[in-house]
Amino acid sequence: MQPRTALIAAFLALTACHRADHGAEWLGTVQPVDTPAGPGSRFPSFAAGSGRAVVMSWLEPTAGDAFALRHSTWSEAGWSAARTVAADAHWFINWADFPSVVPVAANLWAAHWLQQQPGNVYSYDVRLAVSRDGGATWSAAISPHDDGTATEHGFVSIFRDGAGTLRAAWLDGRHTAGEHDHAAHGEAASGGAMTLRAAAIDPNGQRIGADSEIDARVCDCCQTDAALTADGPVVVYRDRGMDEVRNIQAVRLDGPAWSVPVPVHDDGWRIAGCPVNGPAIDALGNDVAVAWFTAPDVPRVRIAFSRDGGRGFGPPLEVASGSVGGRVDIVLLPDQRAIVSWLDEGAAGGRLMAQPFTSRGAAGAPVLIANGLIGRQSGFPQMVRAGQGLLFAWTVPGDPSSVQTAYAPLR
């Protein structure tokens, strides 16, 4: 039996066993889907554009020590043939801070990756390119920041505002220059604080004006995420208080200016280091749902809803607690159900779970999506709405690793 065939057979056996034990009234059978990602592929990222068109991007090794950023588009027939955005032997490759390809609007797409710079292992810049023909060809890459410091710049979210302008938000270490060293990528930073910054990009791939500081003190290496509401985009991230409390914050773009950030909830989690575990957000109209990991007492995954475009959030609901690893994703449906995915550490090797919630509580039982996904090599699993169902993607560790995807219809 070929390795890929054996992997799919094992996946189906595990899923079928789970169905027999628990069932799922809200989700149909989870079926693996072949991808065009080659041997050694890793760290997939989903993005849904106008009309909910779904694009998956990933990193794939090429000749020598180089990596390529590749992408594919989903249809009822499956994944399209892979295309390449760019490739280089001097990129920063990391399980938690990974590139993306985003269909911003119609044929306008954007992509980002991370360019290694001299200094230390966590000195790297964001590079961003634009496509005006739906990902076929790409502009020359730019950096949305121009501080020129040998520090960390990453954890990027690409999105559009209410006027259709392309924007990017990222974590920026310019104030940590000379003292900021993530030798363990999760230890507390010395020196100045990491900041959250953003910039607007024109359709030709050039920055519009200067970048702007949104928050002067944020957690060092948790992912950001963004969603477009009826009143404009909302960005979520992990804040870093002066007392080292690290709550999830939401900030809105009000016309030309960013609002004062508000906490999604005051978890009271005080930790002298970054947990490398960012939030996820989705929005429909002015309905917003945010999922996140926290551990003020024991590890927890929580969800909270907003009905006013992210200006305020209701009390959080508990998704899971105890042996959870976080690495969440979220999809908000038109019927106001929000599907949360997360990694559970309870089973041998860990497992990817998903469950629906409304603002009143759980709207169905948790469902097993895949097994064996708790190590760093498995990256951050992805989930996105695709037609009448959900797509999932993750990295299967191994030598070589591979990107795996699965689809399940919603009920």
Sequence and secondary structure as in RCSB ss.txt:
>XXXX:A:sequence
MQPRTALIAAFLALTACHRADHGAEWLGTVQPVDTPAGPGSRFPSFAAGSGRAVVMSWLEPTAGDAFALRHSTWS
EAGWSAARTVAADAHWFINWADFPSVVPVAANLWAAHWLQQQPGNVYSYDVRLAVSRDGGATWSAAISPHDDGTA
TEHGFVSIFRDGAGTLRAAWLDGRHTAGEHDHAAHGEAASGGAMTLRAAAIDPNGQRIGADSEIDARVCDCCQTD
AALTADGPVVVYRDRGMDEVRNIQAVRLDGPAWSVPVPVHDDGWRIAGCPVNGPAIDALGNDVAVAWFTAPDVPR
VRIAFSRDGGRGFGPPLEVASGSVGGRVDIVLLPDQRAIVSWLDEGAAGGRLMAQPFTSRGAAGAPVLIANGLIG
RQSGFPQMVRAGQGLLFAWTVPGDPSSVQTAYAPLR
>XXXX:A:secstr
  HHHHHHHHHHHHHHHHHHHT  SSB   EEE  S  TT EEEEEEE GGG EEEEEEEE STT EEEEEEEEE
TTEE   EEEEEESSB   SSS  EEEEEETTEEEEEEEEE SSSTT EEEEEEEESSTTSS    B S     S
SBEEEEEEEE TT  EEEEEEE GGGTTT   TTSSB   SS EEEEEEEE TTS EEEEEEEEEEEE SS   E
EEEETTEEEEEEEB  TT B  EEEEEEETTEE   EES     B SB      EEEEETTEEEEEEEE SSS E
EEEEEESSTTS     EEEEESSEEEEEEEEE TTS EEEEEEE SSTT EEEEEEEETTEE S  EEEEES  S
GGG   EEEEETTEEEEEEEE SSS EEEEEEEEB 
